[in-house]
Amino acid sequence: MRMRLMLLGGGNALGQALIRLGGEEEITFLAPPSPEQGWDAPSLTKLLDDNRPDVVINLAYYVDWFQAGHVEESVLSGQERAVERLAELCQHHQFVLLQPSSYRVFDGARTTAYNEKDEVAPLDARSRALCRIEQSVRALCPRHVLLRFGWLLDDSPDGLLGRFLLRLEQHEEFFLADDRRGNPTPVEDAARVILAVLKQLDCGAPLWGTYHYGGHEASTPLVVGQAVYAEATHYRQFTLEGVSAIAHADCPDAADEPQHGVLACKKIFNTFGIKPRAWRAGLPDLLDRYYRHD
């Protein structure tokens, strides 16, 4: 690859997956460690002035945006300011900015899949912050790719999957919505998509804009939980016989989580040739990596 790639957030699950996949094709990333206080305007300014990459892949806030159960608004505000500065710097130096976002920018009120032209309607503080971040990236850095992902599943102990498996091991009865829908997306699949986009950009194609990606076969949390449970029984014995159904309206996060968060992925296929992969196919490797942490 001719472009110099800088990866912010190389230590988290998505960043590690991207580094692994890149390494298989001898694609390397400059992945500086995050400062103790986190990235802010001065540290980002110095970093980009000193290193001058061609592309910045900003996964610095992956955990808070995609895996954390709750994020304080003050933390989100700091992240907004950092991304705004990052976008300004990328425009100033004429770097490309690849920025992730989420299905959460939609309210889930419609039952059909959301495409990139649909109006956003955030439900909670995290979703509103993501919407504002998208707006600032579009306004400040025309050479950008915004990738909205579906339900990202990774092997981190404190992520969505890890919290589910921990409760199973603690023999807690588990209820998951059977009338909520989205695109489960193993983190390795998300990394594959990012890498494919980078390869196209390396060819000089000015394919700026917003794109959706989620794993093939829109599903409910109940179906995903049952599939994860079945795969996890290869590693652990559970006293629970499985997970039970609950209505979306009765879930503790019903006010914050879109009931229908399915993403249409036609644009990313038509533009980059990226086909959605079946999320079920990624579960064996995902669970294997999770239990290898033990």
N, C-alpha and C positions, 0 to 999 in steps of 0.2 A: 504494500500500500504506500502510495506516494505521500499522502497527507500525514502530518504529525498529529497524533490523537492525544488529547488530554482528558483524563477521566477523573472527575470529582466524585468521591464516594466509592473508591475501589475496594474498600474494606467490607462493605455490606454484601448481602447475598446476591443481589443483581449485579453489582460491580464485580464480584468474584466470578460469577458465571460468565460475564462478558470477557474477563481476562482469560479464563480457561478456554473458551471457544476461540478467542483470538489467537491464543498460543498454539492451538492445533493447526492454524494456518499461518503461523509465523507473523501474526499481526500483533504489534506491541502497543502498549498504552503508557503514557506518562501519568502515573497515579500518585500524586502528592498526598501525604497524610493530612487530615484535617487539623487545623490549629485547635488547641485545647478549648478555646472559647467558641469554636465553630467559625465558618467562613463569614467574613464581613467585608465591607467596602475596601478598607485599607489592605487586608490580606489578599483579597482577590485582585486588586489593582497591581500589587507587587508581583503576585504569581504570574499573571498574564504578561506584564511588562518584561519579566525576566525570562519567560519561557517561549512566548510567541508560537503557540500551536496553530494548526490550521482549523481544527475542530475541537470544541469543548463539549463533552458529554456530561451533563449535570445530573448525577445520581446522588448528590450529597444528602438529599432529604428523603431518600427512598423509604427508610424505616417509618418516619413520621407520616408520610403521605400514603403509604400502601400497607403497612403492617401494624402500626400502633393502634391500640384500642382507643386512646384519647390523646389529644395534643392541646396544650394550653395555647390560648389565643396570642399571648405575648411571644411565644416561641414561633408561631406561624407568622407573626408580624415581622420578626427578625429575618425569617427566611424569605419573606416577600422582598424586603429591602435588599437582601443579598442577591437575589435573582435579578432584581431590577438593575443593580450595579453590574452584574455579570453581563446582562444583555447590552448595557451601554458600552462596556469594554469590548465585547465581541463586535459591535457595530463600529466602534472607533478603530479597531485593528483589522476590521474586515475578516474576522473569524466566523466560522459557522457555529451555531449553537443548537445542539440537540437536547431538547428538554422534555422529560416525561410528564404526563398528566394522567387523568383518571376518568373512568366512567362516572365518578362521583359528581362531576360538574352538572349532571342531569338529575332531575327530581324523581325519575322513575314513574311518572304518572301515565305514560303511554305504554302499551303492551308490545308495540312493534319496535324493531331494532333502531337505535339512534345512528344517524349518519353525521358526517362532519359539518353539514350545513344547519343542523337543528340548533335551535336556541338553547343556551344553557339556562339552568334554573337550579342553583345550588341549594341544598337543604340545611347545611350546618356550617360552622366556622371554618372547618378544614376545606370543605367544598368551595366556600366563598373565597378563601385564600387562593385555592387552585385556579379559580376563574380569574381573579385579579392578576395572578402570575402569568396566565396565558395572555391576558390583554397586554401586559407590559412587554412581554417577549415579542408579540406581534408589532407593537407600536415602536419599540426601540431597536429591534434587530431583524430587519427584513430577511436576512440569510439564516433562517431558522427552520427546524423541523420539530413540531410538537407531536409527540406520540402519546395518545390516550390509550391506556391499557385497561383490560377487564380485571377480574379478581385474581391478583397475583399470589401464587402459592410458592413459598420457599422453604428451605430446610433449617431456618433459624429457630432456636428453641423458644424464643419469645414472640414469634410471628403468628399469623393467623393459624397456620397448620400446627405449629408447636403448641399453642394454647389449647387447641382441640385435642391433640394427642395426650397432653398432660392431664386434662380432665378425664379422659378415658382411663388413664393409668391410675388415677385417684378414685376410680370407680364411681364418678359422679354421673348421675343420669343426665343425658344430653338431648336437648331438643333443638331441631333446626327447621327453618321455614321450608314448607313445601309449596309455597305460592310466591316465592321470590325468585327472580331469574337473572342470570348474568353469564359471563364468559370466564370459566376457570382457566387460568393461564399459568402453567409451571414456569418458574423463573428462568430455566434454561431456554424455554421457548421464547420468552421475552428477549433474552440476550441474543438469540439467533436473529430475531427481527431487527434489533438495533444494529447488529453486525452487517446484515444484508443492506440496510439503509446506508450505512457508512461506505460500503463497497460501491454503491451506485453514486454516492456523492463524490467518491474518489475518482470517478470517471468524468467528473466535471458537469454532471447533470444538475441544473438549477431547480431541483424539485422541492422548493420551499413550501411550507404550509402545515396543516394539521391533518393527522392520520389516526385512524382507529385500528387497534388490534386486540383480539381476544381469541382464546383457544376454540377450536371447532367443537360444536355441539353445545348450544346454550343449555344450561342446567339450573337446577335449584340447589340451595345449600344442603338439603336433605340428600339428594342424589350424590352430590360430591362427598358428603360425610360418610355415606354408606360405602362408596367406592374406596375412600381412604381407610375406613375401618377394616374392610376386607383385606386390603393390602397390608395394613399394620399387623394383622393377626399372624403374618409370617415371621414377625419379630417379637411379639408380645402376646401373652394370654390375658384376655380381659374377662372380668366377671359379668360385665354388661353384655347383653346379647346383640346390641346394636344401638342405633340412635333413633329417636322418635320424632314425629312430625309436630309442628306448631304453625299457627298462622303468622304471616308477616306482621299483622297488626298487633299480635301479642308478644312480639320479640322486644327485648329491652332497647334495641337500637332502631326501632321502627321509625322514629322521628328523624333520624340522621342518615339512614341507609336507603338508597333508592330501591323500591320494590322491583322495578323492571329496569335493569341496567345492561341490557344486551346491546352490544356494539356491532354495527354493520361494518364489514371489513372489505368492501368492494374497492374502495379508493386505493388502499394500500396494495391490493393485488393488481389493479389496473395500472398503477404508477410504478411500483417496484417489482411486481411479479411475485410478491410474498403471499403464499397460500397458508391459511390457518391450519395448524396441526391439531389432531385430536388430543384433548387434555388428558384423557385416560391413559394414553400411551406414555405420558411423562411421569405417571405416579410411581412405578417401580423404582426408577432411579432417584426420584425425589425422596421417597421413604428410605431408601438405602442410605442416601447421604445424611438424612436426619438421624437415623439410628447409629450411624458411624460416629456421630458427635459424642455418643455416650462413652 
